Amino acid sequence: MKLVKYLLYLLLAVSVVVIFMFFSNTESDSMVSLILNWTYVLFAVSIIAIAVLPFFYSSGKGAKGTIIKVGLFALVVLISYLCSSSAEVPTSVQVTEGHLKFTDGMMLCTSILMAVAIVVIACGKLISKMYNR
């Protein structure tokens, strides 16, 4: 458990340094790639943590639930990507068809997950009120 805590502190410290460098640099265009690369690192660490840590800190039943939840999330991402469009948008930046499809899919995925979260929160409150009579 201490390893996770130290890793969290390390990631936080590096993030603070990167943010400080971004705002103190006069040419922020050169820092955009640094910020994006650090975002990719944080994203990879979070995906690995989501996939691996539940197996170390839970019983077999918890691991099975984790696999089901990760599978459902992957299914939502896949459906969002398959339903996305690669239609061109007016922009001055050269963008490939794959980037457009990926961006549209992830925006759709975010909308789906936000709607699911709102429904789950509302249903949870209704169910708790029904059982607290």
C-alpha positions as CSV (number, residue, x, y, z in Angstrom):
1,M,0.0,0.0,0.0
2,K,2.9,2.4,0.7
3,L,4.2,1.8,-2.9
4,V,0.9,3.2,-4.3
5,K,1.1,6.2,-2.0
6,Y,4.7,7.0,-3.0
7,L,3.9,6.5,-6.6
8,L,1.0,9.0,-6.2
9,Y,3.3,11.5,-4.6
10,L,5.8,11.1,-7.3
11,L,3.2,11.6,-10.1
12,L,1.8,14.7,-8.3
13,A,5.3,16.2,-7.9
14,V,6.2,15.7,-11.5
15,S,2.8,17.1,-12.5
16,V,3.4,20.3,-10.5
17,V,6.8,20.7,-12.1
18,V,5.4,20.3,-15.6
19,I,2.6,22.8,-14.9
20,F,5.1,25.3,-13.4
21,M,7.3,24.9,-16.5
22,F,4.3,25.4,-18.8
23,F,3.3,28.7,-17.1
24,S,6.8,30.0,-16.7
25,N,7.9,29.4,-20.3
26,T,7.3,32.2,-22.7
27,E,7.0,29.9,-25.7
28,S,4.1,27.8,-24.6
29,D,3.9,26.1,-28.1
30,S,7.0,24.1,-27.3
31,M,5.5,23.0,-24.0
32,V,2.3,21.6,-25.5
33,S,4.0,18.4,-26.5
34,L,5.4,18.0,-23.0
35,I,2.0,18.4,-21.5
36,L,0.5,16.0,-24.0
37,N,3.2,13.4,-23.4
38,W,2.8,13.7,-19.6
39,T,-1.0,13.3,-20.1
40,Y,-0.3,10.1,-22.0
41,V,1.9,8.8,-19.1
42,L,-0.8,9.6,-16.5
43,F,-3.4,8.0,-18.6
44,A,-1.3,4.8,-19.0
45,V,-0.5,4.7,-15.3
46,S,-4.2,5.0,-14.4
47,I,-5.3,2.3,-16.9
48,I,-2.6,0.0,-15.5
49,A,-3.7,0.8,-11.9
50,I,-7.3,0.1,-12.8
51,A,-6.5,-3.2,-14.4
52,V,-3.9,-4.5,-11.9
53,L,-4.5,-3.1,-8.4
54,P,-7.9,-4.8,-7.7
55,F,-6.2,-8.2,-8.0
56,F,-3.8,-7.3,-5.2
57,Y,-6.3,-5.8,-2.8
58,S,-9.4,-7.8,-3.1
59,S,-10.8,-11.3,-2.9
60,G,-11.6,-13.4,-6.0
61,K,-15.2,-12.2,-6.0
62,G,-13.9,-8.6,-6.2
63,A,-11.5,-9.4,-9.0
64,K,-14.4,-11.0,-11.0
65,G,-16.5,-7.8,-10.5
66,T,-13.5,-5.7,-11.6
67,I,-13.1,-7.7,-14.8
68,I,-16.8,-7.3,-15.6
69,K,-16.7,-3.5,-15.0
70,V,-13.6,-3.1,-17.1
71,G,-15.2,-5.2,-19.8
72,L,-18.4,-3.1,-19.7
73,F,-16.3,0.1,-20.0
74,A,-14.4,-1.4,-22.9
75,L,-17.7,-2.3,-24.6
76,V,-19.0,1.3,-24.2
77,V,-15.7,2.7,-25.7
78,L,-15.9,0.2,-28.6
79,I,-19.6,1.0,-29.3
80,S,-18.8,4.8,-29.1
81,Y,-15.9,4.4,-31.5
82,L,-18.0,2.3,-34.0
83,C,-20.8,4.8,-33.9
84,S,-18.5,7.8,-34.4
85,S,-18.2,9.8,-37.6
86,S,-15.0,10.8,-39.5
87,A,-16.7,13.8,-41.2
88,E,-14.4,16.7,-41.8
89,V,-14.7,19.8,-39.8
90,P,-13.4,23.2,-41.0
91,T,-10.1,23.8,-39.3
92,S,-6.7,25.2,-40.2
93,V,-4.9,22.2,-38.7
94,Q,-4.3,19.2,-40.9
95,V,-6.2,16.3,-39.2
96,T,-6.4,12.7,-40.4
97,E,-9.6,10.8,-40.7
98,G,-8.5,8.5,-37.9
99,H,-8.0,11.4,-35.5
100,L,-11.5,12.7,-36.3
101,K,-13.1,9.3,-35.8
102,F,-11.2,8.8,-32.5
103,T,-12.1,12.3,-31.2
104,D,-15.8,11.9,-32.1
105,G,-15.9,8.5,-30.5
106,M,-14.4,9.7,-27.2
107,M,-16.8,12.7,-27.1
108,L,-19.7,10.2,-27.6
109,C,-18.3,7.9,-25.0
110,T,-18.0,10.8,-22.5
111,S,-21.6,11.8,-23.2
112,I,-22.8,8.2,-22.7
113,L,-20.9,7.8,-19.4
114,M,-22.1,11.1,-18.1
115,A,-25.7,10.2,-18.9
116,V,-25.2,6.8,-17.2
117,A,-23.7,8.5,-14.1
118,I,-26.7,10.9,-13.8
119,V,-29.2,8.0,-14.2
120,V,-27.4,5.9,-11.6
121,I,-27.2,8.8,-9.1
122,A,-30.9,9.6,-9.6
123,C,-31.9,5.9,-9.3
124,G,-29.7,5.5,-6.2
125,K,-31.4,8.4,-4.4
126,L,-34.9,7.1,-5.4
127,I,-34.1,3.6,-4.2
128,S,-32.6,4.8,-0.9
129,K,-35.7,6.9,-0.3
130,M,-38.0,4.0,-1.0
131,Y,-36.2,1.8,1.5
132,N,-35.8,4.4,4.2
133,R,-39.5,4.7,5.0
